[in-house]
Structures are given as structure tokens and as C-alpha cells.
């Protein structure tokens, strides 16, 4: 879901209707959370803006760290929520 959110461009408030529909359709909460974070943190327009102040190597590191962190957060929530709701 993180890869799906990267091409989208929205703020946190703008992605809430999409997140609401995903939750209503039964998508796991960790997956929805990862999608929401990816849309707001990893967007192509943001990379274009960052290119003006950061070198491409640093932008690549930024993307990689955020991608891995957001993905792991989604997996962690998908693993933890069923344990906490028993």
C-alpha cells in the first residue's frame, strides 16, 4: 500500500475520505495507516520541492528510510491490533 500512496499528492485531511472507504471495505488498519503516511510523506511533488534544497543521494536516503519505516509501521500495527483486541 505504501507504493500505491507515493504517486498521490494530498495532505492528511485530504486523504481521510479515502482512508474511511478503505476501512469500510475491510482493509487492515495497519495497511490503511501505512497508506495514509505514504501519501503525506512520500509524494512526487514533495520530491521535486526537496530537489531544490537536497542532493539526489540524500533524497534517495530520505525515500528509503521513510519507505522502510512506514512499511514496518504498517506490519507492526497489523500484527499488534489483533493481539490487543482479543
BELKAKA-V388532 format. One record per pair of residues at least 6 apart in sequence whose ideal C-beta (glycine too) atoms are under 7 Angstrom apart, sorted by the first residue. I is the first residue (numbers start at 1). J is the second residue. D is the distance in whole Angstrom. If there is no record, write none. Layout:
I | J | D
I | J | D
This chain:
1 | 31 | 5
1 | 34 | 5
1 | 35 | 4
1 | 74 | 7
2 | 34 | 5
2 | 38 | 4
2 | 67 | 6
2 | 70 | 5
2 | 71 | 5
4 | 35 | 7
5 | 35 | 5
5 | 38 | 3
5 | 39 | 4
5 | 42 | 7
6 | 38 | 6
6 | 42 | 5
6 | 43 | 7
7 | 44 | 6
8 | 39 | 5
8 | 43 | 7
9 | 43 | 5
9 | 44 | 7
9 | 45 | 5
10 | 39 | 5
11 | 40 | 6
12 | 40 | 5
15 | 36 | 5
15 | 39 | 5
15 | 40 | 7
19 | 32 | 5
19 | 36 | 5
22 | 32 | 5
22 | 35 | 7
23 | 32 | 6
28 | 78 | 5
29 | 77 | 6
29 | 81 | 6
30 | 74 | 4
30 | 75 | 6
30 | 76 | 7
30 | 77 | 3
30 | 78 | 3
30 | 81 | 7
31 | 74 | 6
31 | 78 | 6
33 | 73 | 7
33 | 74 | 6
33 | 77 | 6
34 | 70 | 5
34 | 71 | 6
34 | 73 | 6
34 | 74 | 3
37 | 70 | 5
37 | 73 | 7
38 | 70 | 5
41 | 66 | 5
41 | 70 | 7
42 | 63 | 6
42 | 66 | 6
42 | 67 | 7
47 | 59 | 6
50 | 59 | 5
51 | 59 | 6
